[in-house]
């Protein structure tokens, strides 16, 4: 006979089954949250160290190629397939775009990773036009036909060139054609933003 009037065997009823499924679901969600909070450490362990040169896919400044962009034709793109831009003002090449001015927040630069001495020429790129330039920040950057190259933060991905013809941070931003010259025609009318430098 059961002690204290409690049954010795529990039979799963609909309420107990729902409670059990809910407990399992909660445990899975907590485990997922725990793994996402520790994901930062896992991701940082995947970050290339200075002793190993990363692939072009992990460091956009290690390889350049060309791709077709609507309204502009074939233009230079980086290792992630994103359109690159050069900035000019009054015929001067490489108007300064620095972290301290806030420029690189909108126009991310493409330094060569530690241990890499030059970028590679991909499809459509003339290897003879690829070079390097060391700047005052101590980092070395790839150049194409003498131009430093930047991405535009507002481009959501490959095939976009929403930065074409934008004026900001002391110059005008243009994509580069396969010959390494700025394409001065706009894909669409560009407007300059306020203090953001767009």
C-alpha positions in Angstrom: 0.0 0.0 0.0 1.3 3.4 -0.9 2.7 5.5 2.0 1.0 8.8 2.9 -1.7 8.1 0.3 0.5 8.9 -2.7 0.6 6.4 -5.6 3.9 4.6 -6.1 3.6 4.9 -9.9 2.9 8.0 -11.8 1.0 7.6 -15.1 1.7 10.4 -17.6 -1.4 12.4 -18.2 -1.8 15.2 -20.7 -0.9 17.9 -18.1 2.3 16.0 -17.1 3.3 15.4 -20.7 3.0 19.2 -21.5 5.0 20.0 -18.4 7.7 17.6 -19.4 7.9 19.0 -23.0 8.0 22.5 -21.6 10.9 21.7 -19.3 12.9 20.1 -22.1 12.2 23.2 -24.3 13.4 25.5 -21.5 16.6 23.4 -21.1 17.3 23.6 -24.8 16.8 27.4 -24.9 19.0 27.9 -21.9 21.7 25.8 -23.4 21.5 27.9 -26.6 21.8 31.1 -24.7 24.8 29.8 -22.8 26.5 28.8 -26.1 25.8 32.2 -27.7 27.3 34.1 -24.8 30.4 32.0 -25.1 30.4 32.4 -28.9 32.5 35.5 -28.6 35.4 33.5 -27.3 34.9 30.9 -30.0 34.8 33.5 -32.7 37.9 35.3 -31.4 39.7 32.0 -31.4 39.0 31.9 -35.2 40.4 35.3 -35.7 43.6 35.0 -37.7 46.8 35.6 -35.7 49.6 37.7 -37.0 51.7 34.6 -37.6 49.3 33.2 -40.1 48.1 35.0 -43.2 44.3 34.8 -43.6 42.5 33.8 -46.8 41.0 36.5 -49.0 37.5 35.6 -47.7 38.5 36.6 -44.1 40.5 39.6 -45.0 39.1 41.7 -47.8 42.4 43.5 -48.5 44.3 40.4 -49.5 42.8 39.9 -53.0 41.2 42.2 -55.6 39.2 41.3 -58.7 36.6 42.8 -60.9 32.8 42.4 -61.0 29.9 43.8 -62.8 27.9 46.5 -61.0 24.6 47.8 -62.5 25.0 51.2 -64.1 28.8 51.2 -63.9 30.0 48.1 -65.7 33.0 46.1 -64.4 34.6 47.7 -61.4 37.3 46.6 -58.8 36.1 44.6 -55.8 37.8 43.4 -52.7 38.2 39.8 -51.4 34.6 39.8 -50.1 33.3 40.9 -53.5 32.4 44.3 -52.3 32.9 47.4 -54.5 35.9 49.5 -53.6 36.2 53.2 -53.9 39.0 55.8 -54.2 38.7 59.4 -53.1 40.1 62.4 -55.0 39.9 66.1 -54.8 41.0 68.7 -57.4 43.1 66.1 -59.3 44.9 64.9 -56.1 44.9 61.2 -55.4 44.4 59.6 -52.0 42.9 62.4 -50.0 43.5 61.4 -46.4 40.8 59.2 -44.9 41.7 58.4 -41.3 40.2 56.9 -38.1 40.7 60.2 -36.3 38.6 62.2 -38.7 35.8 59.6 -38.5 36.2 58.9 -42.3 36.9 55.2 -41.9 33.7 54.7 -40.0 31.8 55.4 -43.3 34.6 54.3 -45.7 36.3 51.3 -44.1 40.0 51.0 -45.1 41.5 47.7 -46.3 44.9 47.1 -44.6 47.0 44.1 -45.5 47.0 41.6 -42.6 50.2 41.2 -40.6 52.5 38.8 -42.4 51.2 39.7 -45.8 53.4 41.9 -48.0 51.1 42.3 -51.1 47.6 41.7 -52.3 46.9 39.1 -55.0 45.4 39.9 -58.4 42.1 38.0 -59.0 40.0 37.9 -62.2 40.2 41.0 -64.3 42.9 42.7 -62.2 46.3 43.7 -63.7 48.9 42.5 -61.3 51.3 45.2 -62.5 48.9 47.8 -61.2 48.7 46.4 -57.7 51.1 48.0 -55.2 51.3 48.9 -51.5 51.5 52.0 -49.4 52.5 52.3 -45.8 50.7 55.1 -44.0 51.4 57.1 -40.8 49.2 54.7 -38.8 51.9 52.1 -39.3 49.8 49.8 -41.5 50.4 48.8 -45.1 47.6 49.1 -47.6 47.1 47.7 -51.1 46.8 50.2 -53.9 45.6 49.8 -57.5 47.1 52.1 -60.0 48.4 54.2 -57.1 44.9 54.5 -55.5 44.2 53.5 -51.9 40.9 51.5 -51.8 38.0 51.6 -49.4 34.7 50.0 -48.9 31.5 52.0 -48.3 29.6 51.1 -45.1 26.2 51.7 -46.7 26.7 49.1 -49.4 24.9 46.0 -48.1 27.0 43.6 -50.1 28.5 42.6 -53.5 27.0 44.2 -56.6 26.3 47.6 -54.9 27.9 50.9 -55.4 25.8 53.4 -53.5 28.9 55.4 -52.6 29.6 56.3 -56.2 30.0 60.1 -56.7 29.4 61.0 -53.0 31.3 64.0 -51.8 32.5 63.9 -48.2 35.7 64.0 -46.1 37.4 66.4 -48.4 36.9 64.7 -51.7 34.6 62.8 -54.1 34.4 59.0 -53.9 34.5 56.9 -57.1 34.7 53.3 -58.1 37.7 52.1 -60.0 37.6 50.5 -63.5 39.7 47.4 -64.4 42.4 49.8 -65.7 42.6 51.5 -62.3 41.0 54.8 -63.2 38.2 56.4 -61.3 34.8 56.0 -63.0 33.4 59.6 -62.7 29.9 58.7 -64.0 27.3 58.1 -61.3 25.1 55.1 -61.3 22.4 57.3 -59.8 22.3 60.8 -58.4 24.2 61.0 -55.1 23.6 63.5 -52.4 25.9 64.5 -49.7 24.8 64.0 -46.1 25.1 66.3 -43.2 27.9 66.1 -40.7 28.3 62.3 -41.3 30.4 62.8 -44.4 28.0 60.8 -46.7 
